[in-house]
Amino acid sequence: MLRKKDTFLVGFALFSLFFGAGNLILPPFLGLNASRDWWLVTIGFVVTGVIIPILGIWAHARLQGTLFDVAKKVSPLFSIIYCYLIYAIAVLLPAPRTAAVTHEIGILPVWDVSSWITSCVYFLLVFLFAINRSKVLGIIGKFLTPTILLILFGLIVMAIFNFPLDFNAKQVYTHALSHGFLEGYQTFDAIAAVVVGGVIIISINFDYKHLAYSQKKKLIARAGVIAGLGLALIYAGLILTGALVQPEFESSIDRTSLLKGISLLTLGKSGSLFLSILVSLACFTTAVGIVTGTADFIRGRFNNSNYAYVLTAGICSLLGILIGQFKVDFIIAVAIPSLMFIYPLTIILILLNSVPEKYGSKLVFRWVVGTTLLFSIPDFLNSLGFTVLSQNTFNWLPLAKYQMGWILPATLTFLATNLYYIKRSLN
């Protein structure tokens, strides 16, 4: 029997696996630069930071498989390449970034220690959680997530009550909606959905063996709604907070310094301690999800070998220690080209796996994915610095100037291929 307690437990765990480094430092920075348009950046951010990731979890629930199953309709070879690319990006960028954020915001203001010490202790704990993966959902859902939510709630409420709802300050963004949409890429949550989605499915199948398949799907769907609502409310609150405190900060401030400044303004001198706990917990749960998901995938490629699982978790943790030495803003900057390439593709694959089966044939998958890849090339080239080439390519497309030129071609291809498929079926 499916209990409400189980739904909230899985929903909290899902929230915490998504809510990591980027989810903390990005929203306030958006609000700071959007000012009165904070609600527009919130909408854009929620689309790529909440709706798409939750659809990704739902797609995993439907597939009841691994990341390989997400892209296999295009071709097995394409799916393998996509899998390795996704896991490489997850291990090399967002996972180390969680350690860097933890050091800069969570540890350094309290203890003056080397980033090497922080990263070593941090990823040792990540490794221990990963090899005890059967306990991950319970520990995260019961203990870590409620603590994160409590501290975040206090920070947001103090900002709303202590600062006037006055948005006459300078607006940096001219296209707030697109800025929110693209900044949502930096959360890596669509990637997290296809990476940790498998972790959630495997953990549910292990912890809830007594539930029928239909009940497991219902559990994931309800948990997804809880996690999605929680994420959306927290993002909106953090973005509003950034907009409210704008007169207190220069627009040139970096993301981590802004979050530290907000905690000091809202929670006082004790804010540093609360922020340290918040950042450490939020980042840690995301790192555990990435390392566990990657290790699960490699184990599946090696006939479910536990040795392969432990070795992969160890290698991921070691890479996290090494790359985690870089500054947060540097990791964010380095991540942009890979995100401009892989994020549109990931969004499309999630959406295609979420539509009814009759609208997601192999033909549709191949043409829509191919079109998305083609029309995301200009944004990818632009992020690498080839501005002359990319600006002269496809610049006539709607939304191209907002770095979203792939959306309309992908949508039209989806409609055209489905019409062709229906017509061929009737004949």
Secondary structure, 3 states (H helix, E strand, C coil): CCCHHHHHHHHHHHHHHHCCHHHHHHHHHHHHHHHHHHHHHHHHHHHHHHHHHHHHHHHHHHHCCCHHHHHCCCCHHHHHHHHHHHHHHHHHCHHHHHHHHHHHHHHCCCCCCCHHHHHHHHHHHHHHHHHCHHHHHHHHHHHHHHHHHHHHHHHHHHHHHHCCCCCCCCCCCCCHHHHHHHHHHHHCHHHHHHHHHHHHHHHHHHHCCCCCHHHHHHHHHHHHHHHHHHHHHHHHHHHHHHHHCHHHCCCCCCHHHHHHHHHHHHHHHHHHHHHHHHHHHHHHHHHHHHHHHHHHHHHHHCCCCHHHHHHHHHHHHHHHHHHCCCCHHHHHHHHHHHHHHHHHHHHHHHHHHHCCHHHCCHHHHHHHHHHHHHHCHHHHHHHHCCHHHHHCCCCCCCCHHHCCCCHHHHHHHHHHHHHHHHHHHHC
